[in-house]
Amino acid sequence: MSQAAPQYSPPSPTQESDIEKGVEHDTKVLDESHIAELTGAVFEDPNLDKENIIAFDDESPYPEVRSAVANTDDPSMPVTTFRTWVIGLAWAIVIPGLNQFFFFRFPSVTIGGIVAQLLSFPMGRAAAAWLPNWTIFGVKINPGPFTVKEHVLITIMATVGSGSAYATDIIAVQRVYYDQVYNFSFMSTQLIGYSIGGIARRFLVDPPSMIWPANLVNCALFNTLHSQQYAGMGNRGGISRERFFLFGFIGSFTWYFFPGYISIAGLFGYVHGMGMSIITFDWSQIAYIGSPLATPWWAEANIFAGFVFFFWFLTPLLHYTNVWFGEFMPISSRTSYDNTFNTYNVSRILTPDSTIDLEAYHNYSPLFLSTTFAISYGLSFASITATLMHAFLYFRKQIWVQARRSLHEQPDIHARLMSRYEQVPEWWYIIIFLSMFAIGIISIEVWPTLGLHFGTPFTYVIPIGMIQAITNQQVGLNVITELIIGYALPGRPVAMMMFKTWGYITMAQALTFTSDFKLGHYMKIPPKPMFWCQIIATVIAGTVQLGVQAWMFTNIPDMCSSTQKDGFICPSTEVFGTASIIVSVIGPALQFSKGQTYYPLVFFFLIGAVTPVIPWALNKKYPNSILKYIKPVIFNGTGLIPPATAINYVPWAGVGFIFQYVIRRRHFSWWTKYNYVLSAALDSGVAVSILVIFFCLQFPKNGTIGETNILNWWGNTVPFVGADNAGTPVKLLAPGQKFGPTTW
């Protein structure tokens, strides 16, 4: 071992123009054609700042980006250091392992990415202070101060596989329902999405118009912790962003103890009602569908309009006129019912080989859904066709141009700063795809449908990615994949689960990959280290998750039993397993085909295809009207209902209106300086508070801490009595009475 070379030190102010900017400044007033060239925005983009059309070639044309992202870079800053990999891979083991452990428990707790982002900061600072200044095999153990680029890579490694992998639920279902044990090859669903995301990056990462609003919160927190420069032209007065973040964090952390631990029907209930008593100060409820401080107001307005029409107007109208026999069930429920208002017993219609017994089905009951559940299926249908039609109408030129455009032809500051770094070769993505494709063939052994598995994500990844990159909302493919395989291979539940995972999660992972790459784009992380940290961390996280799951099924008694004494009842596994039987065994033909109860929902496909054409055509005649803001999120933005209710959507839209419309327009300097920092502070405070409450007050001693003197009061008991908690329907059945059609 030898002493290291001189450690890294930040550049001096006199070096900034050469090291940080890396480009010549060219300040000018931009016209519409230059803006279109700058952003690649050959469509009408509501995010673009056109009110004060003064822009700078050394800044983003989008105020959201300017307020959260530094327009500087230091290529000499350490990125992939020894401490980066040690801390990052440690988090890639700990967080996925803990989340997988609690995934099967009810109630559960999830350690989110914001926690890793916060805790890795003092860990990196400690490593910089305490590690020796050695060089081993040419690698510096401690290259100097902990840098923001190291922090970004550590956070990405901690979060890229932090949630329970979707494929692990298949393995659990096969263990519980079908007595099958499969191997680690299911993890190929994670990696093959990365190959698709890598190929799509030129459409979803490089164009400045692809903002990815959720990343701006992370960027604001990174820059706040590391005191980086911002490109925004906000007011320099007031308290610092660091102190503002600290105050917001403490307030959010402290306040959550009231709704999260101490706490205080029909249309107004939250269990089986519509949640129309809509006042809450619980940030975990307000941000349940995503931070309202990160989503553009025009997108929030679309989602809220869709919520009001479909769930405050259409749903009560259908429910109280007994369409789909809704009055015999709660207005909102995730449970499926039979015609006696009991939970649907799928075992009564199964043959020994897990296919449907039609005679038993006709002797038992059709399957019924609550009104909100049925509407959510219809909106899923509409969002699929609306997304494709919207992408064709608004993005077809951009997709074509982008397919032929290289990075240097997009002269915004972040693209130019990133152009100095070597891109990931296309053949790396091809190798990942081919190798995972081969593993997929071995795993699923369903050769005739394999093309359909990949056809779905390849078709939707770009249009859905564009919608998410602009609106912060993702259209899920879970329902459409269920329909495809349900019609193609009825009576094969395991094949349905595999198809759903490959068709849906492959696209979701592709968008996760591109979202992380956009974060690296904003924070000026070289693409090759980004690629390898995601791939390696995902493999490690997936291996840990499967290992934890295998250990749990081997060592925890009564795992996934409803009477499991420690709460490991596997609620998600139960839902997934039931869906595998309902969607595949019963099949969509017996649910949505002509003559069936829910056949009218099929027309939502047509509604979704036609709806985008109307505002697009009218916008041609009235280009400055509000019609240009109508987007497909009006359908898919309410995809979390149920279980979400108005308590999630109305305060979310209200907070969004205040911060993203009123404050942004009237106090732009304040918004520029504090908006995304506030979002990060509130998210962080709630996340840490949840962990403290769970591990210090609920998990120890089986939650008996404070049971008598803190939790046993009216505010904690009244929500669990009455019609809302019991799910009492409008029309009660007499003993032996049934509802629904007489034949099916």
N, C-alpha and C positions, 0 to 999 in steps of 0.2 A: 504493500500500500504506500502511496505517496501523497504528498500534500496536493490539494486541488489548486487549479489555476485561480487567478483572481476572480472573486465572486461577482455575480451580476449586480449591477446597480442601475437605477432608473436613469434615463437620459436627462441631461440638463435642459433648461428652457431654450438655450440657444441651439440645441440639436433637434428641437421639436419639428421644425419644418422639413428637415431631411429624414428623420427617423419615423416620426409619428404620422405626418400627413402623407408623405410619399407621393404626392401629386401636386401639380400647380393649382393655385387658387384661381378660380375664374368666376367672380361674382357677376351675376347678370339678372335682368328681369326676363323671365321665361314666357314665351308664348305657348299656345296650346300644342303646336306641332313639336316644340322642343320637349314639353312635358311628356307627350306621348312617346317620343324617342327615348327620353330619360328613363321612364318607368316601364316601357314595353306595354303601356296601357292603351291598347287600341280599342278598348271598350270603355264604357262610362264607369269609372271607379268612384264610389261614394266616399272612400277614405281620402282621396286626393285633396290637398289644401288649395282650393281655388279662390277663396275669399280674398286673401292677400297674396297675389300671384307672384310675390317676390320669392325667389328660391336661389339656392346656391349650389354650384357644382360640387362643393365640398360638404354638402349636407344632404340628407334624405329629403325628398319632396313631401314626405308624410310627417305631420307634426307628432303623431304617435311615436314614430321611430325616433325622431329628433329628441323627444323628451326622455327617452330611456336608454338610448344607445350612443356610445361614444363614437365620434367620427374620426378617431385616431387609431394608430396601431404602432407597436414596436416589434418588428420581426425578430429582434434579438432576445426578447423575453422568453425565459424557459417555459416549456409546455409539458413535454413528456419526461418528467424527472423520476428518479427513484421513489421519492415520496408520493408523487402522483399515482404511480401504480400500486404502491403498498396501501395507501389510504383508500384509493378508489376500489381496489379489489376486495379490501376488507369490508367496505360498505356493500359491495356486490354479493358478499356472502351473508352478512348480518341482516340487512333489510329484507331481501327476498325470503330468507329463512324464517324470520319472525312473521312477516306478512302471510307466508304460506301456512304457518302454524295457526295463526288466528283466523285465517280464511275459513276454516272448518268449524269455528266456534261461534256461538250466538249468545250474547251480543259480541260483535267482533271489534277490532281496532286495526286501523291501517296506518302504517308509518309512511307518510307521503314524502315526495321529493323535496319539499320545502324544509323538512326537518334535516335531511342529509345536507342540504345546501347550507343551513345555518351551522350545524355541528361540525362539518368538515372545515369550516373557516378557522376556529381555534385549534383544531388538530393540525392543520397545515402551518399555522403560525408557530405552534409548539415544536413541530418537526424542524422548521427553519431555525429555531432558537437552540435546539438541543442536539440535533444530529451532528456528528463530527464532519469536519471539512476534509473528507477523504475522497480519493478517486480510485475506484476498483474496476479493473479491466476497461479503463477509459471512460467510465461512467461516474459523474460527480454525485456523491451521496447527498450533498447539501449545496446546491448552486447559489444560495443566497436567500433573499426575502421571498416569502410565499407569494406567488403571483396570481393575478386574476385568471390567467389562462390555465394554470394548474387547477385552480378551484373549479373552473367550468368543466374540465375533463373529469375530475373526481365526482362532481355532481351528476354528470351524465352516466358514468359507470355505476353510481349508486342507484339511479332511478330507471335506467333503461330496462331492467328486468325486475323492478321492485315489486310490482303487483303480481298476484298469482297468475301464472300462465294459463291461458284459456284451455290449452290442451290437457293440463293436469286434471281439470274437471272431467274430461272424457275418461281418463284413467280411473278416477274415483268412481264414476258411474259404472264403469265396467266391473270394478271390484264389487260394488254394492249390489248392482242390479243383475249383472250377467256372469258373475264369478269368473272374470277374465283378468289376467295380469299381463300388461304390455310393457314394452321396454322404453328406453330413452329416445327412440327415434321420433317420437311425437314432437320433440323440441325443434324439429326441422320447420315446423309452422312459424316459429319465431324468426328464423334466419332467412327463409325464402322471401319473406316480406321485405327484408332489408335489400335484397337484390333488386326487387321491383322498385323500391323507394330510391335506390341509387340511380337506376335508369331514368326515373321520373324527376330527378333533382333539377334538371335544366328547366322544367316547367314550374316546379314548386319551390325552389330555393333561390335560384339566380335572379328572377325578375324582382325588382324592388316592390312591385305592386302586391307580391305575395308576402304579406306582412307577418302572418302568424301571431296574432295579438297576445296569446298566452305567454309567448316567449319574452314579451316586453316586460312582464312582471319580474321574470327571472333576471333579465338584463339590468333592470333598475336595482334589484337587490344586490347583484354582483358589484355593480358600480358604486353603490352606496357603501358596501362593506370595504371595498378597496379604494374608495375615494378617487375613482376615475373621472375623467372629463366627460361632459355631455355635449352633444351638438346643439341642444335646444337653446333658444334665445330667451329663456325665462328670466323672471326677476331675480336678481342676485341677492336681494334683501331677505329678511326673515331668518328663521332658524335653519340650521344646516339640515340636509337630507338625513344624515346619520342620526341626529337628535330627533328629528321627526319620526324616523323609523322606530327608534327606541320607545318614544312615547306611545306610538300606535301599537307596537308589540305588547307593551305592558298593559295597556288598556284592553286590548283584545284577549290577552291571556287571562286577565283578572275577571273580565265580564263573563267569559264563557263558563265559569264555575256556576253561575246562576241558571242559565238554560241547560247546561250540560250535566249538572249534578244536583243542584238544589231545586231547580225548575218551578215554574208556575204554568145536535150532531146531525146527522142529515147533511145538509148543504154546508154546515159550518164546522163539522168535525174533521179531524186529520187522520183518523185510522181508516174509516171506510167512507168518509164524506168528501166534499169538494174543497174544504179548507177556505171558506169564504170570509172567515175572520182573519184578516190578512196582515195584521200588525205584528211585527216581530223585530227584535234587535239582536237576534241570534245570527251571527255571521255565518255559522255552519249551515243554517237554513237558507240565508240569503244567497250564499255562494254555492249552494248545493248543485246547481247546474252550470257552475263556472263563475268566475269573478265578474260582477257587473262593471268593475272598473277597467277591465281588459277588453270587453266586447264593444265594438262601435255602436253608437246609439241607434243608427238606422237598422242594424241587425237586431238589436234588442226590441225596437219598435215592431219589426216583423214578427218576432217570436211572441211578443205580448199580444199583438193583434190576433195571431193564430190561436193563442191560448184563450182569449176572451170569446172568440167566435166558436171554436170547436168544443170548449169545455165549460164555458159559462152560458152559452146559448144553445148549441146543438145537442150537447150531452143531456142537460136537463129536459130539453124538448123530447128527445128520443126516449129517455128513461121514464118520464112521467106520462108518456102516451103508450107505454108498455111495448115499444118496438123491441124485438129480440127478447121479449119476456123479461125485460129489465127490472120491472117492479117486484119480481119475485126474488131478487138478489140485491145486495148492496150496490149503490151507484158506482162505487170505486173499490175494486179488490183485485189482487193478483191471483186469487184462487179460482180454479175452474170448478163448476158445479154440475151435478146431475139434476134430473127433473124432480127430485124430492128436496132440493136445497141442501144436499150434503156434498161434501168434497168429492169430486169425481174419483171413483175407485177403478183405476185402470186395470187392476189385476183381474177384474171380473170379465174383461173382454179379451184376455190374452190366451193364446194357445201355449203349450209347453215350449215351443221354439220361438216364443216372443213375437208372433205375428197375430193379426187380428182374427178373432173368431166372430164372423159376421152374424151368426145366429145369436151368439151371446150379446153382441152389441145391440141388435134389434130388440132383444128381450130386456135389455138393461135401460139405456138412456143415451140420447145424444149429449154432447158436451156443450155447456153454456158458459159464457163469459160475462163479467160485469160490463156495464155500458162504457165506462172509460177504457177498459181493456180492449173492447171491440173497436172503439174509435181509434185507439192507438195502433191497432193493426191496419186500419184503413189509412191513417196518416203515414204509416210506414210504406204502404203501397204507393201512395201519392208522391212521397218524397223521392222514391226511386226514379220514376219517370220524369218528375219535375226537374231533378238534378241533371239528367241527361239532356232534356230539352233546353234548360237554361244554359248549360255548357255549350250546346250547339249554337244557340242564338247569340250569346254574348261573347263566348271565348273561342269560337272556331278560327277566327283570324289570328288571335294570339297564339293558339296552339300550333297553327301552321307556321307562323313566323318564328315562334320559339323553337320549333323542330329544326329550323335551318340557321338559327342564330347562335353565335358563340358568346362567351362571357364578355370579351373585350368590347362587344358592340352595345353593352348596356352600361353607360358611363355614370352610374350613380357612385357615390363615394365608397360605399361598402363593397360593391362589386370590384371597383378598381383596386381597393386595398387588398382584397382577397385574390386578385389576379396574380399577385407575386408568388403565391403558394402553388405548388404542384398539385393538380387534381388527381383524384383516385382514378386509375385506368378502368375503362369499361370492362376489360376482361376479368378484373377482380370480381365484379358483380356477376358476370356470366359464370365464373367458376363456382361461386356460392350458389347460384340458381341451379346449375346442373347437378352439383353434388347433393343439394337438398331435394331436388326433384327425384334423384335416384333413391334416396332414403324414403321419400314419400311413397314411391311405387312399392317398395318393400314393405312399408308400414301398412298401407291401406289395402293393398291387393284388390283394388277395384279398377282394373284397367279401363273398362269402357267409359267410366265417368271421370277419369283423371283430367281430361281436357276441360271439363266443366269446372273443376275445382279452381283452375288457374284462369279460366276465361272470365270469371266474375270479377276478381280483383283487378286484372289487367284492364277490363272495360271501365271500371269505376274509379280507379285510383287517381287519375288526373282530374276529372270533373269534381269528385268529392273532395280531393285535396285542395283544389282551388277555392271551393266553397269554405272549407275549414280555414284556409290560410287568410281569407278575407273576413270571415264572420265569426271565427272562433267556435264554430259548431260543426260537428261531424255527422254525416248521414250514415247510419249503421246498415250493414248488409245482412244482419242475422235473420231477418224475416224473409227476405227474398231468397236467401240460400235455403232456408227451410222449405219454402214453396217449391223450388226447383227440384230438390232431392225427394221431397214428398210425392211429387207427381212422377218423377223418373223412376224411383225405386221404393214404392210403397212397401211397408212391412219389414223394413230393415233399419231398426233404430240406431245400431252402432254405426252403420254406413252414413246415416243422417248426421250423427254427431261429428263424424270425421269430415264429411263434406262441409258442414256448417263452419267447422273450425278452419279448414283450409280456405274456404271461400270468403269468410268474414275476417278472421284474424290475420290472414295474410295481408289483406288491404290495410287493416288497422296497424299492423306492425310496419308496413311500408310508410304510412303517414307518421308514425312515431319516429322512424328513422329520418325522414325528411324534416320533421319538426326539430329534431336535435341538430341536424345539419344546418338548419336556419339559425338556431341558437349559436352554433359555432361560427356561422357566417357573420352574425352581428358582433360576436366577441372576438373575431379574427383568429380563430383556431385553424391551423393548417388541416386540410381535408383528410390526409392520410392518417395522422394520429386519431382524428375523430372516428374514422372507419374502424381502426383496430380496437379502440377502446370500447366501441359499441359491440363489436363481434365477440371479443373475448369476455367482456362482462356479461353478455347475454348467455353465452355457453356456460359460464360458471354459475350464474344465477339460476338458469334452468336446471342444471345438475343438482344444485343445492335444494331447489324446490321439490324435485322428484325424490331426492334422498330424505328430506324431512317428511314428505307425504308417506313414503314407504315405511319409515320408522313409526309414524303415528298409527298407521293401520296395523302394524305388528305389535306395538307396545301399549296402545291405549285401549282398554276394555270397552266393548260396546260402541266402538267408533261408528259414527253416523246413525246411531240409534236415537229415537226421540226421547229416550229415558237416560241418555248418557249423563252421568252425574256431574261432570265438569263443563257441560254445555257444548261438547263437540258433536253437535247434532247434524252438521253438514247441510245447512239450509240451501245453499246454492246448488249443491250436488243433488238434493231432492228435486229442486226446480228443473235442473238440467235433465235429470233422469226422467221426470214426468213428461217434459217436453219431447224427449226422444221417443217416448211411447205415443203421446198424443199426436204429434206432427207426423210421425212416420208410421206408427201402427194404425191409428185411425186415419190419418192422412188428410191433406187439404181437400181431396176430392169429396170427403164426407163432411167438410166444414164450409168450403167456399164455392163449391160448384153449384150450378143452377138447380134450384129446388131445395137447397139447404138453407138453414136459418141465416147464415152470415154471407149468403151470396151477394147481397147489395154492396158489401165492402169491396168487391172486385172492381166496381166502377170507379173507385178512387184511383186506380191506375190511369184511367182516362182523364179524370179530373186533374191529376198531376201533370199529364202530358199537355193538356190544353191551357191550363192556368198561366204558365209563363209567356205564352204567345200573346195574350191580351195586353199586359202592360208593355211588352216589347213593341207591339204594333202601334199602340197609342203613343208610346214615347217617341216614335219616329215623327209623329205629327206635332207632339207637344214635348220637345226635348228638355225643357226646363221644369217640367212638372214633377210632382212627388212620385209619379209612377216609376221613375228610374230606380227607386229604392226598394221596390217590391222584389223579393228574392225567395228561393225555395225553402229557406229556413222557416217560413211561415208554416210549413208542414212538419219538418223534422225537428224544429226547435223544442217541441213539447214531447219529445220521445221518451222522457223519463216519467211520464204519467201513465199509469201508476208506477211507483209509489208516490212520486212527487205530487204536490197539490198547489193550490193558490198561495199557500204560505211560503212557497219557494219562488213562484213566478212573479207575484205582484210586488213584493218588496225588492226583488232583484231588478225588475223594470223600473221601480221608483228610484232606487239608488243610481241605476244607470242613467236615468233622465237627469237627475241632479248633477252628477259628476261629468257624464259624457256629453251632455247637451248644454245645461245651464252654465255650469262653472267653466266648461271648455270654451263657451262662446263669450261669457262675460268676464271671466278672470283667467284668461289663457296663460298668463305668466305663472300663476299659482298652480294651475293644472299641469303645466309643463314640468314644474319642479317637483310636485308632490304626488300626483295622481297614482303612478305606478308604484311608488314607494309605499303609499298608504295601502294599496292592494297587497303588496308583499308583507307588510307589517300585520295586517289583519289575518291573512292566511297563516302566517308563521305563528302568531299568538294563539290562534285556535288549535293548530296542529300540536304545539307543545303542551297546551292546556289539556287536550284530549289524552295525551300520553301520561301526564301527571295524574289526572283523575283516574285513569284506568289502572295504572300500575301502583298507585299509592292508596287509592280509596276504594276501588271496585274489585280488583283482582285479589289482593291479600285477604285472607280469612273469609273467602267466598263472598266478599262484598258486604260483610256484616259491619264494617267500620261505619259509624254514623247512622246505622240503620234505624235506631230508635229515636235519637235526638236530633237528627238532621233531615232524614229523608221521609220520615213518617208524618207527613202533614198534608193538608187538603190539596195544595198545589201539585203534589205528586200522585195523588190518588184519584182526583176527579176526572182526569182524562181517560181512566181505565174502567169507568162505569158508564152505564147508559147505552143508548141505541147505537151510537157511533162505534164504540169499542166492540160491542156484540155483533155489529154488522147486520142489524135488524132491517129487513126489507120493508118496502111500502105495503106489500100484500103478503100476509102470513098464510102458510098452507095449513089446512086442517090435517090431523093425523091420517095418513094413508093417501092424501091428495097429491096429485102431480101437476106440473105445469109443462108448457111446451107443446110441440106438435103431437098429434095422436099416432102418426106413423113417421118413420125416418129410415 
